């Protein structure tokens, strides 16, 4: 005895499918399906609330946030050698590196470094291009400001790094 395959089931006559469609519209079947799904997920035992200002959320390990210029711990000077590779690697052209050549050592000396965080995609290409690991994208995500000018970070602000806000009750 051979069982019929699911494709061998004859299709419903057009009148039956039209009646089904009519009743689905009349009784709002799709609406009620959606409401059941919504209220099923609204069960209080499944709701999770983060107490954000008091408790900082966990950030993914590979998250890229606020930029920082790293310093040499022994000398206290910046690790940046003014090679301008970070600026060349940036697809948005938002990094500006200023330098001058020191006559005594014949090396480039970093004079200014600006980073426009308002246009940054946080892609990490500038961080990867840096040969001295001077530029780093930290895990700080609190960079909101009220003006566009405060989104352009200068060398001093990049060297001190992001200062996460501490909230107290």
Residue pairs with C-beta under 8 A, 6 or more apart in sequence:
12 20
23 29
24 30
50 57
53 167
54 167
54 169
56 164
59 65
59 139
59 141
63 139
63 141
64 122
64 123
64 124
64 127
64 137
65 122
65 137
65 138
65 139
65 140
65 141
65 143
65 162
66 117
66 137
66 138
66 140
66 141
66 143
66 161
66 162
67 115
67 117
67 120
67 126
67 135
67 136
67 137
67 138
67 153
67 158
68 135
68 136
68 137
68 138
68 158
68 159
68 161
68 162
69 78
69 79
69 80
69 113
69 134
69 135
69 136
69 155
69 158
69 159
69 161
70 78
70 79
70 133
70 134
70 135
70 136
71 77
71 78
71 79
71 159
72 78
72 79
78 110
78 134
78 155
78 159
79 132
79 133
79 134
80 97
80 110
80 113
80 132
80 134
80 135
81 107
81 108
81 110
81 131
81 132
81 134
82 97
82 98
82 99
82 108
82 109
82 110
83 108
83 131
84 97
84 99
85 129
85 130
85 131
86 95
86 97
86 126
86 127
86 129
86 130
86 135
87 93
87 95
87 96
87 97
87 126
88 129
89 125
89 126
89 128
89 129
90 125
90 126
91 121
91 123
91 125
92 116
92 119
92 120
92 121
94 115
94 116
94 119
94 120
95 113
95 114
95 115
95 116
95 126
96 112
96 113
96 114
97 110
97 112
97 113
98 110
98 111
98 112
98 113
99 108
99 109
99 110
99 111
100 108
100 109
100 111
101 107
101 108
101 109
102 108
102 109
110 155
112 154
112 155
113 154
113 155
113 158
114 152
114 153
114 154
114 155
115 152
115 153
115 158
116 151
116 152
116 153
117 143
117 151
117 152
117 153
118 148
118 151
118 152
122 137
124 137
126 135
127 135
127 136
127 137
138 161
138 162
140 162
140 164
142 162
142 164
142 165
143 151
143 162
145 151
